[in-house]
């Protein structure tokens, strides 16, 4: 009866991920004879169970010491599998969160993002990015951690260092959701550090304080590594005028040559006021802009299309030059009517509103610009008339 109880206890403990050494130590502390414990363990003769991904994820998040005891001696591949699955699931979850945020208009910059990456391709793009990023990060970090561990008398091999780093990435998955919660999302890094210290302590067989020192040293080494990579990138990405350098690195000295005579093009005749308005250019997708400047300031005006930008530019130029003929070139009807009103106010010529399609719009622009409430009385729409009188009397 006692033997059956002992066998049942050992099988249950093994299924839960406890190492045989821990099980034996616990049984002996409870008073079981070491000989009986050894015989029971040989009788069980069960191979160490392979934990599923989600079992490893649960243990990594909430019982890291138990996880690292169960994965000792597993090799690099199971740990790297954990990194890959974490990257894939994180990419899927992040794409769902970003899509929901976009549908609800919570993150405006996603409109620009989805211009370049179609919504349906978002999961593939995020998964590819995260697999590459976490794979590279895990191996580089493991290498720096292993060097740090050896400097501080850690006993584990590189596989142990990689396992500590790989399973410390577990909070990345729930971190996608936790990032939506203020303050809480910032604690993910501390959570990862706690798991990493537990892994270093267990797999390198050092105390928690020494494990913390190893982790700190590895973090400093990672910072130095990142700075060095950044400096190298800046160094090699600096432009070099290759046309002035020989294959042997010596500068080319060329005699002065006679420059060909070119016939200059006649200068474009533009008034100073016209020259203060730049041409429309595409600042970003669906955002066309032009600049206007005077002796005191410079401004930028943008519209959603090239045609709308050109119309606004001509209207602004007409008001600056006080030229009603330019208002005739404005394509937007409402903007053209406002142009007639503003230019008419500048020229004290209310008759220009006779050219407007909607005279109320022209009268409103005239009255507001000239600060003449009497013109506002010509407006038939009560709301438009009230707005005109508000600005005319302001």
matplotlib code that plots the C-alpha trace (Angstrom):
import matplotlib.pyplot as plt

x = [0.0, 2.8, 4.7, 1.7, 1.3, 5.0, 4.8, 1.7, 3.3, 6.4, 4.4, 2.2, 5.3, 7.0, 3.9, 3.8, 7.4, 9.4, 12.9, 13.8, 16.3, 13.7, 11.2, 13.8, 14.8, 11.1, 10.4, 13.4, 12.5, 9.1, 10.7, 10.9, 14.0, 16.4, 16.6, 12.8, 12.7, 15.5, 13.7, 10.4, 12.0, 13.6, 10.2, 8.5, 11.2, 9.2, 10.9, 10.7, 7.4, 7.5, 5.5, 3.3, 3.9, 1.1, 2.2, 5.7, 4.1, 2.1, 5.1, 7.4, 4.9, 3.9, 6.3, 9.6, 11.8, 9.6, 9.9, 13.7, 14.0, 11.9, 13.8, 17.3, 19.2, 16.5, 18.9, 18.5, 15.9, 12.9, 13.8, 14.0, 10.7, 9.2, 10.7, 9.2, 5.7, 5.8, 6.7, 3.9, 1.2, 2.3, 2.1, -1.4, -2.6, -1.0, -2.6, -6.0, -5.4, -4.2, -7.1, -9.7, -7.9, -8.0, -11.7, -12.6, -10.4, -8.3, -4.9, -4.9, -1.4, -2.7, -4.4, -0.9, 0.4, -2.4, -1.6, 1.7, 0.7, -2.8, -4.9, -5.1, -1.3, -0.8, -0.5, 2.1, 4.1, 4.1, 4.9, 7.8, 9.1, 8.8, 10.3, 13.3, 13.6, 13.1, 15.3, 18.2, 17.6, 17.5, 20.8, 22.7, 21.4, 22.2, 25.8, 26.3, 24.6, 26.8, 30.0, 28.7, 27.8, 31.3, 32.9, 30.9, 31.4, 28.2, 28.3, 25.9, 26.7, 25.5, 22.3, 21.5, 22.1, 19.9, 17.1, 17.1, 16.8, 14.3, 11.8, 12.2, 10.4, 7.2, 5.7, 5.9, 2.7, 0.4, 2.3, 0.4, -2.8, -1.1, 0.4, -3.2, -3.3, -1.5, 1.4, 0.7, 2.2, 5.5, 5.9, 6.4, 10.1, 10.3, 8.4, 10.9, 13.8, 12.3, 12.0, 15.5, 17.0, 15.2, 16.5, 20.1, 19.9, 18.5, 20.4, 23.8, 23.4, 24.1, 22.3, 19.6, 21.9, 24.6, 22.0, 20.9, 24.5, 24.9, 21.7, 22.9, 26.3, 24.6, 22.3, 25.2, 27.0, 23.8, 23.7, 27.4, 26.7, 23.7, 25.7, 28.6, 26.2, 24.7, 28.0, 29.2, 25.9, 26.4, 30.1, 29.4, 26.2, 28.0, 28.0, 31.4, 32.2, 33.6, 34.1, 36.9, 38.8, 41.1, 40.9, 43.9, 42.2, 44.2, 42.3, 42.1, 43.7, 42.4, 43.5, 41.1, 39.0, 37.1, 33.4, 31.1, 29.1, 25.5, 22.7, 20.8, 17.0, 15.0, 14.0, 10.4, 8.5, 6.7, 5.7, 7.1, 3.6, 3.3, 6.8, 5.7, 3.5, 5.1, 3.8, 1.7, 3.6, 2.7, 3.8, 2.5, -0.2, -3.5, -1.9, -1.0, 0.5, 1.9, 3.8, 3.1, 5.5, 5.9, 8.6, 7.3, 6.3, 5.9, 2.9, 1.8, -1.7, -2.7, -5.6, -6.5, -5.9, -3.7, -6.8, -8.0, -4.5, -4.2, -7.7, -6.8, -3.4, -5.0, -7.6, -4.9, -2.9, -6.0, -6.7, -3.0, -2.8, -6.4, -7.0, -10.6, -9.5, -7.6, -10.8, -12.2, -9.6, -10.6, -12.3, -14.1, -17.4, -17.7, -14.0, -14.5, -17.5, -15.4, -12.6, -14.9, -16.1, -12.6, -11.2, -14.3, -13.8, -10.2, -11.2, -14.4, -16.3, -19.4, -20.5, -18.0, -20.5, -22.6, -20.2, -20.7, -22.8, -24.0, -24.2, -24.8, -21.2, -19.8, -21.6, -20.5, -16.8, -17.2, -18.9, -16.5, -13.4, -14.5, -16.1, -19.3, -22.4, -24.7, -23.5, -24.5, -28.1, -28.2, -27.7, -30.9, -29.8, -30.2, -27.3, -25.0, -26.1, -25.5, -22.0, -21.3, -22.5, -20.5, -17.2, -18.2, -18.8, -15.8]
y = [0.0, 2.4, 1.5, 2.3, 5.6, 6.4, 5.5, 7.6, 10.6, 10.3, 10.0, 13.0, 15.1, 14.2, 15.1, 18.5, 19.1, 18.6, 17.2, 13.8, 15.4, 17.7, 14.8, 12.6, 15.4, 16.1, 12.4, 12.0, 15.1, 13.5, 10.5, 8.0, 5.8, 6.8, 3.1, 2.9, 6.2, 5.0, 1.7, 3.5, 5.9, 3.0, 1.3, 4.3, 4.6, 7.2, 9.7, 13.3, 14.6, 17.2, 20.2, 21.9, 25.5, 26.8, 24.8, 26.3, 29.8, 29.4, 28.2, 30.9, 33.6, 32.4, 29.6, 30.3, 28.3, 25.2, 25.7, 26.1, 23.0, 21.0, 22.2, 21.5, 19.5, 20.0, 21.6, 24.8, 23.7, 23.4, 26.9, 28.3, 26.7, 28.7, 31.9, 31.1, 30.3, 33.4, 35.6, 34.1, 34.4, 37.9, 38.9, 37.5, 39.2, 42.5, 42.5, 42.0, 44.8, 47.2, 46.3, 47.0, 50.2, 51.3, 50.4, 52.4, 55.4, 55.2, 55.5, 58.1, 57.2, 53.7, 55.3, 56.0, 52.6, 50.8, 52.7, 50.9, 47.6, 46.3, 45.3, 41.6, 41.5, 42.9, 39.6, 38.3, 41.5, 41.5, 37.8, 38.1, 41.2, 39.6, 36.2, 38.0, 40.4, 37.9, 35.3, 37.8, 39.3, 35.9, 34.6, 37.9, 38.4, 34.8, 35.3, 38.4, 36.7, 33.7, 35.8, 37.7, 34.4, 33.0, 36.2, 35.8, 32.1, 30.7, 27.0, 26.5, 26.2, 28.3, 26.2, 27.2, 30.9, 30.7, 28.9, 31.7, 34.4, 32.5, 31.8, 35.3, 36.5, 34.9, 38.3, 39.7, 37.8, 39.2, 42.4, 43.2, 43.5, 44.9, 47.8, 49.1, 49.7, 52.8, 52.1, 48.4, 48.0, 49.4, 46.6, 44.0, 44.6, 44.1, 40.9, 39.7, 40.6, 38.6, 35.5, 36.0, 36.2, 33.0, 31.2, 32.4, 31.3, 27.8, 27.0, 28.5, 27.3, 30.7, 32.7, 35.2, 38.1, 36.8, 36.1, 39.7, 40.9, 38.7, 40.1, 43.6, 43.0, 41.5, 44.5, 46.9, 44.8, 44.9, 48.6, 48.9, 46.5, 48.6, 51.8, 50.3, 49.0, 52.4, 54.1, 51.7, 52.2, 56.0, 55.6, 53.4, 55.2, 58.6, 59.8, 59.5, 61.3, 58.3, 60.3, 62.1, 59.1, 56.7, 52.9, 53.3, 55.8, 58.8, 62.0, 62.8, 66.0, 67.2, 70.3, 73.1, 72.6, 75.1, 75.1, 75.0, 78.2, 77.6, 80.0, 81.1, 80.7, 83.9, 84.4, 83.7, 86.9, 86.8, 89.6, 89.5, 88.6, 85.7, 84.5, 84.2, 81.2, 77.9, 75.2, 72.4, 69.3, 65.9, 66.0, 62.5, 60.2, 62.2, 65.4, 68.1, 71.3, 74.7, 77.3, 81.0, 83.5, 87.2, 89.3, 88.4, 84.7, 81.6, 79.2, 76.0, 75.1, 71.5, 69.8, 66.2, 66.3, 68.2, 69.9, 71.2, 72.4, 74.3, 75.8, 77.1, 78.4, 80.4, 81.8, 82.8, 84.5, 86.4, 87.8, 88.8, 90.4, 91.8, 90.4, 89.2, 87.6, 85.0, 84.2, 83.1, 80.3, 78.8, 75.5, 75.0, 76.8, 77.8, 78.8, 80.9, 82.7, 83.5, 84.7, 87.2, 88.5, 88.8, 90.5, 92.7, 93.9, 94.7, 96.7, 98.1, 96.7, 94.8, 94.3, 91.4, 89.3, 89.4, 86.9, 84.5, 81.3, 81.6, 85.2, 84.5, 83.0, 86.1, 88.6, 86.7, 86.8, 90.5, 91.6, 89.6, 90.9, 94.5, 94.5, 95.9, 94.5, 96.2, 93.8, 90.9, 92.1, 91.0, 87.4, 85.3, 82.4, 83.2, 81.1, 82.5, 86.0, 85.5, 84.2, 87.2, 89.7, 88.0, 88.5, 91.9, 93.3, 91.5]
z = [0.0, 0.9, -2.3, -4.4, -2.6, -3.2, -6.9, -7.4, -5.7, -7.9, -11.1, -10.2, -9.3, -12.6, -14.6, -12.9, -14.1, -10.9, -11.4, -9.9, -7.5, -6.1, -5.7, -4.0, -1.6, -0.7, 0.0, 2.2, 4.1, 4.7, 6.3, 3.4, 3.4, 0.6, -0.5, -1.0, -2.8, -5.3, -5.9, -6.5, -9.0, -10.9, -10.9, -12.4, -15.1, -16.9, -19.2, -18.4, -19.9, -22.7, -21.6, -24.2, -25.2, -23.1, -20.1, -20.5, -20.9, -17.7, -15.7, -17.2, -16.2, -12.8, -11.7, -13.5, -11.0, -11.7, -15.4, -15.5, -13.3, -15.8, -18.9, -17.8, -20.4, -23.1, -25.5, -27.6, -30.0, -27.5, -26.2, -29.7, -30.5, -27.6, -29.1, -32.5, -31.2, -29.0, -32.0, -34.1, -31.5, -30.5, -34.2, -34.5, -31.3, -32.2, -35.6, -34.0, -31.5, -34.2, -36.5, -33.8, -32.9, -36.5, -37.0, -33.9, -34.9, -31.7, -33.4, -36.3, -37.7, -38.6, -41.7, -43.0, -42.0, -43.8, -47.0, -47.2, -45.5, -46.5, -43.6, -44.7, -44.9, -41.4, -39.6, -42.0, -41.8, -38.0, -37.6, -40.1, -38.2, -34.8, -35.8, -37.2, -34.2, -31.4, -33.0, -33.4, -30.0, -28.2, -29.6, -29.2, -25.7, -24.8, -26.0, -23.9, -21.0, -21.2, -21.2, -18.2, -16.4, -17.0, -15.6, -12.4, -12.0, -13.5, -14.1, -17.0, -20.7, -23.6, -23.8, -20.2, -21.1, -24.2, -22.3, -19.6, -22.3, -24.4, -21.6, -20.2, -23.4, -22.2, -21.0, -24.6, -25.5, -22.7, -23.0, -26.2, -24.1, -21.0, -23.1, -23.5, -19.7, -18.4, -16.1, -16.1, -19.6, -18.4, -15.9, -18.6, -18.7, -14.9, -15.3, -17.9, -15.7, -12.8, -15.1, -16.4, -12.9, -12.0, -15.1, -14.4, -10.8, -11.6, -14.8, -13.8, -10.2, -8.6, -5.9, -6.8, -5.9, -8.2, -10.9, -10.7, -11.1, -14.1, -15.6, -14.9, -16.5, -19.6, -19.9, -19.8, -22.4, -24.6, -24.3, -25.4, -28.3, -29.5, -29.3, -31.2, -34.0, -34.2, -34.5, -37.2, -39.1, -39.0, -40.1, -43.1, -44.2, -44.4, -48.1, -49.9, -53.1, -54.9, -58.1, -56.3, -55.1, -57.0, -56.4, -54.2, -51.9, -53.3, -54.2, -57.9, -59.0, -62.4, -64.3, -64.8, -67.8, -69.9, -69.1, -72.1, -72.7, -72.0, -73.1, -70.0, -70.0, -69.7, -66.1, -65.2, -64.8, -61.5, -59.2, -55.6, -54.4, -56.8, -55.8, -52.2, -53.1, -53.6, -56.0, -54.7, -53.7, -52.3, -48.6, -48.0, -49.5, -49.9, -48.5, -51.0, -49.6, -50.7, -48.7, -48.6, -47.0, -46.4, -44.8, -41.3, -41.4, -43.5, -43.5, -45.1, -46.3, -47.2, -49.0, -49.6, -53.4, -55.9, -57.5, -54.2, -53.3, -56.6, -56.1, -52.6, -53.8, -56.6, -54.2, -51.7, -54.5, -55.7, -52.2, -51.8, -55.3, -55.0, -58.5, -59.2, -62.5, -60.4, -58.6, -62.0, -62.1, -58.7, -59.4, -56.0, -56.2, -52.5, -52.5, -55.6, -54.0, -50.9, -53.1, -54.9, -51.4, -49.9, -53.0, -53.3, -49.7, -50.4, -53.5, -51.9, -54.9, -53.7, -57.4, -57.6, -55.7, -58.8, -60.3, -57.4, -57.7, -54.1, -53.3, -49.6, -49.4, -51.2, -49.0, -45.8, -46.9, -47.9, -44.7, -42.5, -44.3, -44.5, -41.0, -42.6, -40.9, -43.5, -46.1, -43.9, -44.1, -47.7, -46.7, -46.9, -44.8, -41.1, -39.8, -42.4, -41.7, -37.9, -38.5, -40.8, -38.3, -35.5, -37.4, -38.9, -35.4, -33.8]

ax = plt.figure().add_subplot(projection="3d")
ax.plot(x, y, z, "-o")
ax.set_aspect("equal")
plt.show()
